[in-house]
Amino acid sequence: MNISIGNDHAGVEYKNYIIENLNPKYNIINHGCDDEKSVDYPDFAHPVSSDIENNISELGILICGSGNGVAMTANKNSNVRAALSWNLEIAALAKQHNNANIVCIPARFISKEEALEIVKLFIQTSFEGGRHERRVNKINK
């Protein structure tokens, strides 16, 4: 499975930790920055979203300080359903009920270990379909 990952300066350590713990089980496409010098999060969220839109990756991971900036940016792209996830239950529900294809991690509010567990659960969780499918199909105008 291809998974694209992107991050701004607040998420460098988290990205490296997640990649280290997901390799070699998944093919990780790294669109993130590699140092803590201030950068603009949309420059990293759009390439991950593009990978989802173009079926290069099945899932995406985005990391910034609050998770909000990357989520807002990613959700501007068609067929992207980016979910801000700060705990396991939110991550699972985002996938089960909303068929989220990008998980957004708030690096300034959770630990690296929590972030990794959220990502792992997000990857392993399946969309339930059923009544949720109708709702998801209404997201794009």
The first five atom37 places (N, CA, C, CB, O) and aatype in JSON, in Angstrom:
{
  "aatype": [12, 2, 9, 15, 9, 7, 2, 3, 8, 0, 7, 19, 6, 18, 11, 2, 18, 9, 9, 6, 2, 10, 2, 14, 11, 18, 2, 9, 9, 2, 8, 7, 4, 3, 3, 6, 11, 15, 19, 3, 18, 14, 3, 13, 0, 8, 14, 19, 15, 15, 3, 9, 6, 2, 2, 9, 15, 6, 10, 7, 9, 10, 9, 4, 7, 15, 7, 2, 7, 19, 0, 12, 16, 0, 2, 11, 2, 15, 2, 19, 1, 0, 0, 10, 15, 17, 2, 10, 6, 9, 0, 0, 10, 0, 11, 5, 8, 2, 2, 0, 2, 9, 19, 4, 9, 14, 0, 1, 13, 9, 15, 11, 6, 6, 0, 10, 6, 9, 19, 11, 10, 13, 9, 5, 16, 15, 13, 6, 7, 7, 1, 8, 6, 1, 1, 19, 2, 11, 9, 2, 11],
  "atom_mask": [
    [1, 1, 1, 1, 1],
    [1, 1, 1, 1, 1],
    [1, 1, 1, 1, 1],
    [1, 1, 1, 1, 1],
    [1, 1, 1, 1, 1],
    [1, 1, 1, 0, 1],
    [1, 1, 1, 1, 1],
    [1, 1, 1, 1, 1],
    [1, 1, 1, 1, 1],
    [1, 1, 1, 1, 1],
    [1, 1, 1, 0, 1],
    [1, 1, 1, 1, 1],
    [1, 1, 1, 1, 1],
    [1, 1, 1, 1, 1],
    [1, 1, 1, 1, 1],
    [1, 1, 1, 1, 1],
    [1, 1, 1, 1, 1],
    [1, 1, 1, 1, 1],
    [1, 1, 1, 1, 1],
    [1, 1, 1, 1, 1],
    [1, 1, 1, 1, 1],
    [1, 1, 1, 1, 1],
    [1, 1, 1, 1, 1],
    [1, 1, 1, 1, 1],
    [1, 1, 1, 1, 1],
    [1, 1, 1, 1, 1],
    [1, 1, 1, 1, 1],
    [1, 1, 1, 1, 1],
    [1, 1, 1, 1, 1],
    [1, 1, 1, 1, 1],
    [1, 1, 1, 1, 1],
    [1, 1, 1, 0, 1],
    [1, 1, 1, 1, 1],
    [1, 1, 1, 1, 1],
    [1, 1, 1, 1, 1],
    [1, 1, 1, 1, 1],
    [1, 1, 1, 1, 1],
    [1, 1, 1, 1, 1],
    [1, 1, 1, 1, 1],
    [1, 1, 1, 1, 1],
    [1, 1, 1, 1, 1],
    [1, 1, 1, 1, 1],
    [1, 1, 1, 1, 1],
    [1, 1, 1, 1, 1],
    [1, 1, 1, 1, 1],
    [1, 1, 1, 1, 1],
    [1, 1, 1, 1, 1],
    [1, 1, 1, 1, 1],
    [1, 1, 1, 1, 1],
    [1, 1, 1, 1, 1],
    [1, 1, 1, 1, 1],
    [1, 1, 1, 1, 1],
    [1, 1, 1, 1, 1],
    [1, 1, 1, 1, 1],
    [1, 1, 1, 1, 1],
    [1, 1, 1, 1, 1],
    [1, 1, 1, 1, 1],
    [1, 1, 1, 1, 1],
    [1, 1, 1, 1, 1],
    [1, 1, 1, 0, 1],
    [1, 1, 1, 1, 1],
    [1, 1, 1, 1, 1],
    [1, 1, 1, 1, 1],
    [1, 1, 1, 1, 1],
    [1, 1, 1, 0, 1],
    [1, 1, 1, 1, 1],
    [1, 1, 1, 0, 1],
    [1, 1, 1, 1, 1],
    [1, 1, 1, 0, 1],
    [1, 1, 1, 1, 1],
    [1, 1, 1, 1, 1],
    [1, 1, 1, 1, 1],
    [1, 1, 1, 1, 1],
    [1, 1, 1, 1, 1],
    [1, 1, 1, 1, 1],
    [1, 1, 1, 1, 1],
    [1, 1, 1, 1, 1],
    [1, 1, 1, 1, 1],
    [1, 1, 1, 1, 1],
    [1, 1, 1, 1, 1],
    [1, 1, 1, 1, 1],
    [1, 1, 1, 1, 1],
    [1, 1, 1, 1, 1],
    [1, 1, 1, 1, 1],
    [1, 1, 1, 1, 1],
    [1, 1, 1, 1, 1],
    [1, 1, 1, 1, 1],
    [1, 1, 1, 1, 1],
    [1, 1, 1, 1, 1],
    [1, 1, 1, 1, 1],
    [1, 1, 1, 1, 1],
    [1, 1, 1, 1, 1],
    [1, 1, 1, 1, 1],
    [1, 1, 1, 1, 1],
    [1, 1, 1, 1, 1],
    [1, 1, 1, 1, 1],
    [1, 1, 1, 1, 1],
    [1, 1, 1, 1, 1],
    [1, 1, 1, 1, 1],
    [1, 1, 1, 1, 1],
    [1, 1, 1, 1, 1],
    [1, 1, 1, 1, 1],
    [1, 1, 1, 1, 1],
    [1, 1, 1, 1, 1],
    [1, 1, 1, 1, 1],
    [1, 1, 1, 1, 1],
    [1, 1, 1, 1, 1],
    [1, 1, 1, 1, 1],
    [1, 1, 1, 1, 1],
    [1, 1, 1, 1, 1],
    [1, 1, 1, 1, 1],
    [1, 1, 1, 1, 1],
    [1, 1, 1, 1, 1],
    [1, 1, 1, 1, 1],
    [1, 1, 1, 1, 1],
    [1, 1, 1, 1, 1],
    [1, 1, 1, 1, 1],
    [1, 1, 1, 1, 1],
    [1, 1, 1, 1, 1],
    [1, 1, 1, 1, 1],
    [1, 1, 1, 1, 1],
    [1, 1, 1, 1, 1],
    [1, 1, 1, 1, 1],
    [1, 1, 1, 1, 1],
    [1, 1, 1, 1, 1],
    [1, 1, 1, 1, 1],
    [1, 1, 1, 1, 1],
    [1, 1, 1, 1, 1],
    [1, 1, 1, 0, 1],
    [1, 1, 1, 0, 1],
    [1, 1, 1, 1, 1],
    [1, 1, 1, 1, 1],
    [1, 1, 1, 1, 1],
    [1, 1, 1, 1, 1],
    [1, 1, 1, 1, 1],
    [1, 1, 1, 1, 1],
    [1, 1, 1, 1, 1],
    [1, 1, 1, 1, 1],
    [1, 1, 1, 1, 1],
    [1, 1, 1, 1, 1],
    [1, 1, 1, 1, 1]
  ],
  "atom_positions": [
    [[0.84, -1.18, 0.0], [0.0, 0.0, 0.0], [0.88, 1.24, 0.0], [-0.95, 0.0, 1.21], [1.84, 1.32, 0.77]],
    [[0.56, 2.19, -0.86], [1.23, 3.49, -0.88], [0.54, 4.43, 0.09], [1.26, 4.08, -2.3], [-0.69, 4.55, 0.09]],
    [[1.32, 5.1, 0.9], [0.83, 6.11, 1.83], [1.69, 7.35, 1.65], [0.86, 5.59, 3.31], [2.91, 7.29, 1.76]],
    [[1.04, 8.48, 1.39], [1.77, 9.74, 1.27], [1.74, 10.47, 2.6], [1.16, 10.63, 0.15], [0.74, 10.45, 3.32]],
    [[2.85, 11.1, 2.92], [2.96, 11.83, 4.18], [3.51, 13.22, 3.91], [3.85, 11.07, 5.19], [4.39, 13.4, 3.07]],
    [[2.99, 14.2, 4.64], [3.48, 15.56, 4.53], [3.43, 16.24, 5.88], [0.0, 0.0, 0.0], [2.62, 15.89, 6.74]],
    [[4.29, 17.2, 6.06], [4.37, 17.91, 7.34], [5.01, 19.27, 7.15], [5.16, 17.1, 8.37], [5.74, 19.51, 6.19]],
    [[4.7, 20.15, 8.1], [5.41, 21.42, 8.15], [6.48, 21.32, 9.23], [4.43, 22.62, 8.43], [6.79, 20.23, 9.71]],
    [[7.04, 22.46, 9.61], [8.12, 22.49, 10.59], [7.75, 21.91, 11.95], [8.58, 23.9, 10.76], [8.62, 21.41, 12.67]],
    [[6.47, 21.97, 12.32], [6.04, 21.43, 13.62], [5.98, 19.91, 13.63], [4.68, 22.0, 13.99], [5.91, 19.3, 14.7]],
    [[5.99, 19.3, 12.45], [5.8, 17.86, 12.39], [6.98, 17.04, 11.95], [0.0, 0.0, 0.0], [6.83, 15.85, 11.67]],
    [[8.16, 17.62, 11.87], [9.34, 16.9, 11.36], [9.63, 15.65, 12.19], [10.56, 17.83, 11.36], [9.77, 14.56, 11.65]],
    [[9.73, 15.82, 13.49], [10.05, 14.69, 14.36], [8.97, 13.61, 14.29], [10.22, 15.18, 15.82], [9.27, 12.42, 14.31]],
    [[7.72, 14.03, 14.21], [6.59, 13.09, 14.12], [6.64, 12.32, 12.81], [5.25, 13.84, 14.24], [6.46, 11.1, 12.78]],
    [[6.87, 13.04, 11.72], [6.95, 12.37, 10.41], [8.04, 11.31, 10.41], [7.22, 13.4, 9.3], [7.81, 10.18, 9.98]],
    [[9.22, 11.67, 10.89], [10.34, 10.73, 10.91], [10.01, 9.51, 11.76], [11.61, 11.4, 11.44], [10.33, 8.38, 11.38]],
    [[9.39, 9.72, 12.9], [9.02, 8.63, 13.79], [7.98, 7.71, 13.14], [8.47, 9.19, 15.12], [8.08, 6.49, 13.23]],
    [[6.99, 8.3, 12.49], [5.95, 7.51, 11.82], [6.54, 6.71, 10.67], [4.83, 8.42, 11.3], [6.27, 5.51, 10.53]],
    [[7.35, 7.35, 9.84], [7.98, 6.64, 8.71], [8.83, 5.48, 9.23], [8.84, 7.61, 7.86], [8.76, 4.37, 8.71]],
    [[9.64, 5.75, 10.24], [10.52, 4.73, 10.8], [9.72, 3.51, 11.28], [11.33, 5.31, 11.97], [10.18, 2.37, 11.16]],
    [[8.53, 3.75, 11.82], [7.73, 2.67, 12.37], [6.78, 2.02, 11.36], [6.95, 3.17, 13.53], [6.23, 0.95, 11.64]],
    [[6.56, 2.64, 10.22], [5.7, 2.04, 9.19], [6.5, 1.3, 8.12], [4.86, 3.11, 8.53], [5.99, 0.38, 7.49]],
    [[7.76, 1.7, 7.93], [8.61, 1.0, 6.96], [9.06, -0.32, 7.54], [9.84, 1.87, 6.57], [9.26, -0.37, 8.76]],
    [[9.23, -1.37, 6.81], [9.02, -1.51, 5.36], [7.63, -2.04, 5.0], [10.07, -2.42, 4.79], [7.38, -2.41, 3.85]],
    [[6.73, -2.08, 5.99], [5.4, -2.65, 5.74], [4.62, -1.89, 4.67], [4.59, -2.67, 7.04], [3.84, -2.49, 3.93]],
    [[4.82, -0.58, 4.58], [4.11, 0.26, 3.61], [5.12, 1.06, 2.8], [3.12, 1.21, 4.32], [6.22, 1.35, 3.27]],
    [[4.74, 1.4, 1.58], [5.56, 2.27, 0.75], [5.18, 3.71, 1.08], [5.37, 1.95, -0.78], [4.09, 4.16, 0.73]],
    [[6.07, 4.43, 1.73], [5.79, 5.79, 2.17], [6.37, 6.78, 1.17], [6.37, 6.04, 3.59], [7.56, 6.74, 0.85]],
    [[5.52, 7.67, 0.69], [5.93, 8.75, -0.21], [6.02, 10.02, 0.63], [4.93, 8.92, -1.43], [5.01, 10.51, 1.13]],
    [[7.22, 10.54, 0.79], [7.49, 11.66, 1.69], [7.41, 12.99, 0.95], [8.86, 11.5, 2.34], [8.24, 13.29, 0.1]],
    [[6.4, 13.78, 1.29], [6.26, 15.14, 0.75], [6.53, 16.2, 1.83], [4.86, 15.34, 0.17], [6.27, 17.38, 1.6]],
    [[7.04, 15.78, 2.98], [7.22, 16.71, 4.09], [8.55, 17.41, 4.1], [0.0, 0.0, 0.0], [9.48, 17.03, 3.4]],
    [[8.62, 18.44, 4.92], [9.91, 19.13, 5.1], [10.75, 18.34, 6.09], [9.7, 20.6, 5.59], [10.24, 17.51, 6.84]],
    [[12.05, 18.62, 6.08], [12.97, 17.81, 6.88], [13.71, 18.59, 7.96], [13.97, 17.18, 5.98], [14.6, 18.04, 8.61]],
    [[13.34, 19.85, 8.17], [13.93, 20.58, 9.28], [12.88, 21.5, 9.88], [15.17, 21.4, 8.81], [11.77, 21.63, 9.36]],
    [[13.24, 22.13, 10.99], [12.27, 22.93, 11.74], [12.26, 24.41, 11.36], [12.54, 22.79, 13.2], [11.71, 25.23, 12.09]],
    [[12.86, 24.75, 10.23], [12.79, 26.11, 9.72], [11.36, 26.37, 9.26], [13.82, 26.34, 8.56], [10.76, 25.53, 8.58]],
    [[10.81, 27.51, 9.61], [9.41, 27.82, 9.31], [9.09, 27.7, 7.82], [9.08, 29.23, 9.8], [9.8, 28.23, 6.97]],
    [[8.0, 26.98, 7.53], [7.52, 26.78, 6.17], [6.01, 26.95, 6.14], [7.93, 25.37, 5.63], [5.38, 27.11, 7.19]],
    [[5.43, 26.92, 4.97], [3.99, 27.07, 4.8], [3.34, 25.7, 4.6], [3.67, 28.01, 3.62], [3.64, 25.01, 3.62]],
    [[2.46, 25.32, 5.51], [1.85, 23.98, 5.48], [1.12, 23.64, 4.18], [0.89, 23.85, 6.61], [1.12, 22.47, 3.81]],
    [[0.5, 24.6, 3.45], [-0.16, 24.2, 2.2], [0.81, 23.61, 1.17], [-0.86, 25.39, 1.6], [0.41, 22.8, 0.33]],
    [[2.07, 24.03, 1.23], [3.06, 23.52, 0.29], [3.3, 22.02, 0.46], [4.38, 24.27, 0.45], [3.84, 21.36, -0.43]],
    [[2.9, 21.48, 1.59], [3.1, 20.05, 1.88], [1.78, 19.29, 1.87], [3.79, 19.87, 3.22], [1.75, 18.08, 1.61]],
    [[0.68, 19.98, 2.17], [-0.64, 19.34, 2.16], [-1.13, 19.08, 0.74], [-1.66, 20.2, 2.91], [-1.72, 18.04, 0.47]],
    [[-0.88, 20.01, -0.16], [-1.37, 19.84, -1.54], [-0.74, 18.64, -2.26], [-1.09, 21.09, -2.34], [-1.47, 17.9, -2.93]],
    [[0.56, 18.4, -2.15], [1.11, 17.21, -2.81], [0.54, 15.89, -2.29], [2.62, 17.19, -2.65], [0.32, 14.96, -3.06]],
    [[0.29, 15.81, -0.98], [-0.32, 14.6, -0.42], [-1.74, 14.44, -0.97], [-0.34, 14.66, 1.13], [-2.14, 13.35, -1.37]],
    [[-2.48, 15.53, -1.0], [-3.84, 15.5, -1.54], [-3.84, 15.11, -3.02], [-4.53, 16.86, -1.36], [-4.7, 14.36, -3.46]],
    [[-2.89, 15.62, -3.75], [-2.76, 15.28, -5.17], [-2.51, 13.78, -5.36], [-1.63, 16.09, -5.82], [-3.05, 13.17, -6.28]],
    [[-1.69, 13.21, -4.49], [-1.45, 11.76, -4.56], [-2.73, 10.97, -4.35], [-0.39, 11.35, -3.53], [-2.94, 9.95, -4.99]],
    [[-3.6, 11.44, -3.46], [-4.88, 10.77, -3.22], [-5.78, 10.94, -4.44], [-5.58, 11.35, -1.95], [-6.37, 9.97, -4.92]],
    [[-5.88, 12.16, -4.94], [-6.74, 12.45, -6.11], [-6.33, 11.65, -7.34], [-6.69, 13.94, -6.44], [-7.18, 11.22, -8.12]],
    [[-5.04, 11.46, -7.51], [-4.52, 10.79, -8.71], [-4.25, 9.3, -8.5], [-3.25, 11.47, -9.15], [-3.59, 8.66, -9.32]],
    [[-4.76, 8.76, -7.39], [-4.63, 7.34, -7.09], [-3.18, 6.85, -7.03], [-5.38, 6.54, -8.12], [-2.9, 5.69, -7.33]],
    [[-2.28, 7.73, -6.65], [-0.89, 7.34, -6.44], [-0.77, 6.68, -5.07], [0.06, 8.58, -6.55], [-0.03, 5.71, -4.89]],
    [[-1.52, 7.21, -4.11], [-1.55, 6.65, -2.76], [-2.99, 6.37, -2.35], [-0.88, 7.61, -1.76], [-3.91, 7.08, -2.74]],
    [[-3.15, 5.34, -1.55], [-4.47, 5.0, -1.03], [-4.85, 5.86, 0.17], [-4.53, 3.52, -0.64], [-6.01, 6.2, 0.37]],
    [[-3.85, 6.22, 0.96], [-4.07, 7.01, 2.17], [-3.01, 8.08, 2.31], [-4.1, 6.11, 3.41], [-1.93, 7.99, 1.72]],
    [[-3.33, 9.1, 3.12], [-2.38, 10.16, 3.4], [-2.3, 10.46, 4.88], [0.0, 0.0, 0.0], [-3.23, 10.2, 5.64]],
    [[-1.18, 11.01, 5.27], [-0.93, 11.47, 6.64], [-0.41, 12.89, 6.53], [0.08, 10.52, 7.41], [0.55, 13.15, 5.81]],
    [[-1.03, 13.81, 7.26], [-0.56, 15.19, 7.29], [-0.35, 15.61, 8.73], [-1.56, 16.14, 6.57], [-1.14, 15.26, 9.61]],
    [[0.72, 16.36, 8.97], [1.08, 16.76, 10.32], [1.44, 18.23, 10.34], [2.24, 15.9, 10.86], [2.28, 18.69, 9.57]],
    [[0.79, 18.97, 11.24], [1.2, 20.35, 11.52], [0.94, 20.6, 13.0], [0.42, 21.39, 10.62], [0.55, 19.67, 13.71]],
    [[1.15, 21.8, 13.47], [1.02, 22.08, 14.89], [-0.35, 21.73, 15.45], [0.0, 0.0, 0.0], [-0.44, 21.0, 16.44]],
    [[-1.41, 22.25, 14.85], [-2.76, 21.98, 15.35], [-3.48, 20.91, 14.54], [-3.58, 23.25, 15.33], [-4.49, 20.37, 15.0]],
    [[-2.99, 20.61, 13.37], [-3.68, 19.69, 12.46], [-4.74, 20.38, 11.64], [0.0, 0.0, 0.0], [-5.18, 19.85, 10.61]],
    [[-5.17, 21.56, 12.06], [-6.23, 22.27, 11.36], [-5.81, 22.81, 10.01], [-6.72, 23.4, 12.21], [-6.54, 22.68, 9.03]],
    [[-4.65, 23.42, 9.94], [-4.2, 24.03, 8.68], [-4.09, 23.01, 7.56], [0.0, 0.0, 0.0], [-4.55, 23.26, 6.45]],
    [[-3.47, 21.86, 7.85], [-3.32, 20.84, 6.81], [-4.66, 20.23, 6.45], [-2.35, 19.75, 7.27], [-4.9, 19.89, 5.29]],
    [[-5.55, 20.07, 7.44], [-6.89, 19.52, 7.16], [-7.68, 20.45, 6.26], [-7.66, 19.27, 8.47], [-8.29, 20.01, 5.29]],
    [[-7.68, 21.73, 6.58], [-8.41, 22.71, 5.77], [-7.88, 22.75, 4.34], [-8.32, 24.1, 6.39], [-8.64, 22.8, 3.38]],
    [[-6.56, 22.73, 4.22], [-5.94, 22.75, 2.9], [-6.27, 21.5, 2.11], [-4.43, 22.9, 3.03], [-6.69, 21.59, 0.96]],
    [[-6.1, 20.35, 2.72], [-6.35, 19.08, 2.03], [-7.8, 18.99, 1.56], [-6.02, 17.9, 2.94], [-8.06, 18.5, 0.46]],
    [[-8.72, 19.44, 2.37], [-10.14, 19.33, 2.03], [-10.59, 20.27, 0.93], [-10.96, 19.58, 3.25], [-11.75, 20.22, 0.52]],
    [[-9.72, 21.11, 0.44], [-10.01, 21.94, -0.74], [-9.89, 21.14, -2.02], [-9.08, 23.15, -0.78], [-10.31, 21.6, -3.09]],
    [[-9.33, 19.95, -1.93], [-9.09, 19.09, -3.09], [-10.24, 18.09, -3.25], [-7.75, 18.35, -2.96], [-10.71, 17.53, -2.27]],
    [[-10.68, 17.89, -4.49], [-11.77, 16.96, -4.76], [-11.39, 15.55, -4.33], [-12.14, 16.98, -6.25], [-10.24, 15.13, -4.44]],
    [[-12.38, 14.84, -3.85], [-12.24, 13.44, -3.45], [-11.29, 13.21, -2.28], [-11.78, 12.63, -4.61], [-10.88, 12.08, -2.01]],
    [[-10.93, 14.28, -1.6], [-10.12, 14.17, -0.39], [-11.04, 14.37, 0.8], [-8.94, 15.2, -0.38], [-11.84, 15.3, 0.83]],
    [[-10.91, 13.48, 1.76], [-11.65, 13.59, 3.01], [-10.63, 13.49, 4.13], [-12.77, 12.47, 3.13], [-10.31, 12.41, 4.63]],
    [[-10.13, 14.66, 4.52], [-9.08, 14.74, 5.54], [-9.72, 14.96, 6.9], [-8.07, 15.88, 5.22], [-10.58, 15.83, 7.06]],
    [[-9.3, 14.18, 7.88], [-9.89, 14.22, 9.2], [-8.85, 14.55, 10.26], [-10.56, 12.89, 9.52], [-7.84, 13.87, 10.4]],
    [[-9.11, 15.61, 11.0], [-8.29, 15.96, 12.14], [-8.54, 14.93, 13.24], [-8.59, 17.42, 12.64], [-9.68, 14.77, 13.69]],
    [[-7.5, 14.24, 13.65], [-7.65, 13.15, 14.61], [-6.67, 13.31, 15.76], [-7.44, 11.79, 13.93], [-5.46, 13.26, 15.57]],
    [[-7.21, 13.51, 16.95], [-6.37, 13.7, 18.13], [-6.46, 12.53, 19.1], [-6.75, 14.98, 18.83], [-5.78, 12.52, 20.13]],
    [[-7.3, 11.54, 18.78], [-7.33, 10.33, 19.6], [-7.79, 9.15, 18.74], [-8.26, 10.51, 20.84], [-8.21, 9.34, 17.6]],
    [[-7.71, 7.97, 19.3], [-8.01, 6.75, 18.55], [-9.47, 6.68, 18.1], [-7.69, 5.54, 19.38], [-9.75, 6.28, 16.97]],
    [[-10.39, 7.08, 18.97], [-11.81, 6.99, 18.62], [-12.16, 7.9, 17.44], [-12.67, 7.36, 19.82], [-12.89, 7.49, 16.54]],
    [[-11.64, 9.11, 17.45], [-11.89, 10.03, 16.34], [-11.31, 9.48, 15.04], [-11.29, 11.43, 16.64], [-11.97, 9.55, 14.0]],
    [[-10.1, 8.93, 15.08], [-9.47, 8.37, 13.89], [-10.29, 7.2, 13.34], [-8.04, 7.9, 14.21], [-10.51, 7.11, 12.13]],
    [[-10.74, 6.32, 14.22], [-11.54, 5.17, 13.78], [-12.86, 5.62, 13.16], [-11.81, 4.22, 14.96], [-13.25, 5.13, 12.1]],
    [[-13.54, 6.54, 13.82], [-14.83, 7.01, 13.29], [-14.68, 7.76, 11.97], [-15.52, 7.91, 14.31], [-15.54, 7.67, 11.1]],
    [[-13.59, 8.5, 11.84], [-13.34, 9.22, 10.58], [-13.29, 8.24, 9.41], [-12.03, 10.02, 10.66], [-13.79, 8.53, 8.33]],
    [[-12.68, 7.1, 9.64], [-12.57, 6.08, 8.59], [-13.86, 5.29, 8.46], [-11.4, 5.13, 8.89], [-14.36, 5.1, 7.34]],
    [[-14.42, 4.82, 9.57], [-15.61, 3.98, 9.55], [-16.83, 4.71, 8.98], [-15.93, 3.49, 10.94], [-17.55, 4.15, 8.16]],
    [[-17.05, 5.94, 9.4], [-18.27, 6.66, 9.05], [-18.1, 7.66, 7.92], [-18.79, 7.36, 10.24], [-19.05, 7.94, 7.18]],
    [[-16.89, 8.22, 7.77], [-16.68, 9.3, 6.8], [-15.78, 8.9, 5.65], [-16.1, 10.5, 7.48], [-15.53, 9.69, 4.75]],
    [[-15.28, 7.67, 5.68], [-14.37, 7.17, 4.64], [-13.21, 8.14, 4.42], [-15.13, 6.94, 3.33], [-12.8, 8.39, 3.28]],
    [[-12.68, 8.68, 5.51], [-11.54, 9.59, 5.43], [-10.38, 8.89, 4.74], [-11.12, 10.09, 6.83], [-10.13, 7.71, 4.96]],
    [[-9.67, 9.65, 3.91], [-8.51, 9.07, 3.23], [-7.2, 9.78, 3.61], [-8.71, 9.14, 1.72], [-6.13, 9.39, 3.16]],
    [[-7.31, 10.81, 4.43], [-6.12, 11.47, 4.99], [-6.38, 11.7, 6.48], [-5.8, 12.82, 4.24], [-7.43, 12.22, 6.86]],
    [[-5.42, 11.31, 7.3], [-5.5, 11.58, 8.72], [-4.58, 12.76, 9.02], [-5.1, 10.32, 9.57], [-3.43, 12.8, 8.56]],
    [[-5.09, 13.73, 9.78], [-4.34, 14.94, 10.11], [-4.01, 14.92, 11.6], [-5.16, 16.22, 9.73], [-4.89, 14.78, 12.45]],
    [[-2.73, 15.06, 11.89], [-2.21, 14.92, 13.24], [-1.81, 16.28, 13.81], [-1.0, 13.96, 13.25], [-1.08, 17.04, 13.17]],
    [[-2.28, 16.61, 15.03], [-1.91, 17.86, 15.7], [-0.66, 17.67, 16.57], [-3.08, 18.38, 16.56], [-0.77, 17.29, 17.74]],
    [[0.51, 17.93, 16.03], [1.77, 17.62, 16.7], [1.96, 18.34, 18.03], [2.91, 17.95, 15.79], [2.66, 17.84, 18.91]],
    [[1.36, 19.49, 18.17], [1.57, 20.24, 19.41], [0.64, 19.8, 20.54], [1.38, 21.72, 19.15], [0.69, 20.35, 21.64]],
    [[-0.21, 18.82, 20.28], [-1.21, 18.43, 21.27], [-1.21, 16.95, 21.65], [-2.56, 18.79, 20.77], [-1.9, 16.55, 22.58]],
    [[-0.45, 16.14, 20.92], [-0.35, 14.72, 21.26], [1.11, 14.28, 21.14], [-1.27, 13.84, 20.33], [1.92, 14.96, 20.51]],
    [[1.43, 13.17, 21.74], [2.8, 12.66, 21.68], [3.06, 11.94, 20.37], [3.08, 11.72, 22.86], [2.12, 11.59, 19.65]],
    [[4.32, 11.72, 20.06], [4.7, 10.94, 18.87], [4.1, 9.55, 18.94], [6.23, 10.85, 18.73], [3.62, 9.01, 17.94]],
    [[4.13, 8.97, 20.11], [3.61, 7.61, 20.29], [2.11, 7.57, 20.04], [3.93, 7.1, 21.71], [1.61, 6.64, 19.4]],
    [[1.38, 8.57, 20.55], [-0.06, 8.64, 20.29], [-0.32, 8.83, 18.8], [-0.71, 9.8, 21.1], [-1.23, 8.22, 18.24]],
    [[0.47, 9.67, 18.17], [0.32, 9.9, 16.73], [0.49, 8.61, 15.95], [1.33, 10.95, 16.25], [-0.29, 8.33, 15.05]],
    [[1.5, 7.84, 16.29], [1.73, 6.58, 15.6], [0.57, 5.62, 15.79], [3.03, 5.94, 16.09], [0.15, 4.97, 14.83]],
    [[0.04, 5.52, 16.99], [-1.1, 4.63, 17.24], [-2.33, 5.08, 16.46], [-1.42, 4.58, 18.75], [-3.07, 4.25, 15.95]],
    [[-2.55, 6.38, 16.36], [-3.65, 6.93, 15.56], [-3.48, 6.54, 14.1], [-3.74, 8.47, 15.71], [-4.42, 6.09, 13.46]],
    [[-2.28, 6.72, 13.58], [-2.0, 6.39, 12.18], [-2.21, 4.91, 11.92], [-0.56, 6.79, 11.81], [-2.84, 4.53, 10.94]],
    [[-1.68, 4.06, 12.8], [-1.84, 2.61, 12.62], [-3.31, 2.2, 12.62], [-1.1, 1.86, 13.73], [-3.73, 1.41, 11.77]],
    [[-4.07, 2.74, 13.55], [-5.5, 2.42, 13.6], [-6.22, 2.93, 12.36], [-6.13, 3.02, 14.87], [-7.08, 2.24, 11.8]],
    [[-5.87, 4.13, 11.93], [-6.47, 4.71, 10.73], [-6.23, 3.81, 9.52], [-5.91, 6.12, 10.46], [-7.14, 3.57, 8.73]],
    [[-5.02, 3.32, 9.37], [-4.67, 2.45, 8.25], [-5.47, 1.14, 8.31], [-3.15, 2.14, 8.25], [-5.93, 0.66, 7.28]],
    [[-5.62, 0.59, 9.48], [-6.25, -0.73, 9.65], [-7.77, -0.7, 9.63], [-5.79, -1.34, 10.93], [-8.4, -1.73, 9.42]],
    [[-8.36, 0.46, 9.85], [-9.82, 0.57, 9.95], [-10.43, 0.64, 8.56], [-10.21, 1.81, 10.77], [-9.87, 1.24, 7.65]],
    [[-11.59, 0.02, 8.42], [-12.3, 0.01, 7.13], [-13.56, 0.88, 7.2], [-12.68, -1.44, 6.73], [-14.15, 1.08, 8.25]],
    [[-13.93, 1.39, 6.05], [-15.17, 2.14, 5.9], [-16.34, 1.17, 6.02], [-15.22, 2.9, 4.53], [-16.32, 0.1, 5.41]],
    [[-17.34, 1.54, 6.81], [-18.48, 0.66, 7.04], [-19.49, 0.67, 5.9], [-19.17, 1.05, 8.3], [-20.27, -0.26, 5.76]],
    [[-19.47, 1.73, 5.07], [-20.44, 1.8, 3.97], [-21.85, 1.94, 4.51], [0.0, 0.0, 0.0], [-22.08, 2.65, 5.49]],
    [[-22.8, 1.26, 3.87], [-24.19, 1.31, 4.32], [-24.73, 2.72, 4.34], [0.0, 0.0, 0.0], [-24.55, 3.48, 3.39]],
    [[-25.38, 3.07, 5.43], [-25.99, 4.41, 5.54], [-24.96, 5.52, 5.42], [-26.74, 4.55, 6.87], [-25.29, 6.64, 5.03]],
    [[-23.71, 5.21, 5.76], [-22.65, 6.22, 5.7], [-22.27, 6.54, 4.26], [-21.42, 5.74, 6.48], [-21.85, 7.66, 3.96]],
    [[-22.4, 5.59, 3.37], [-22.04, 5.79, 1.96], [-22.86, 6.92, 1.34], [-22.25, 4.48, 1.15], [-22.33, 7.77, 0.63]],
    [[-24.14, 6.93, 1.63], [-25.03, 7.97, 1.09], [-24.54, 9.35, 1.55], [-26.51, 7.74, 1.55], [-24.51, 10.3, 0.76]],
    [[-24.16, 9.45, 2.77], [-23.71, 10.73, 3.33], [-22.38, 11.16, 2.73], [-23.6, 10.63, 4.84], [-22.2, 12.32, 2.37]],
    [[-21.46, 10.23, 2.63], [-20.15, 10.54, 2.06], [-20.31, 10.99, 0.61], [-19.21, 9.31, 2.14], [-19.61, 11.9, 0.16]],
    [[-21.23, 10.36, -0.12], [-21.44, 10.74, -1.51], [-21.99, 12.15, -1.66], [-22.39, 9.77, -2.16], [-21.93, 12.71, -2.76]],
    [[-22.5, 12.75, -0.61], [-23.03, 14.12, -0.65], [-21.98, 15.17, -0.32], [-24.18, 14.25, 0.31], [-22.27, 16.37, -0.4]],
    [[-20.77, 14.76, 0.05], [-19.74, 15.72, 0.46], [-19.32, 16.6, -0.71], [-18.52, 14.99, 1.03], [-19.31, 17.82, -0.58]],
    [[-18.97, 16.01, -1.85], [-18.6, 16.8, -3.02], [-19.86, 17.28, -3.72], [-17.72, 15.97, -3.99], [-20.79, 16.51, -3.92]],
    [[-19.89, 18.55, -4.08], [-21.06, 19.11, -4.77], [-21.14, 18.6, -6.17], [-21.01, 20.64, -4.78], [-22.06, 18.96, -6.91]]
  ]
}
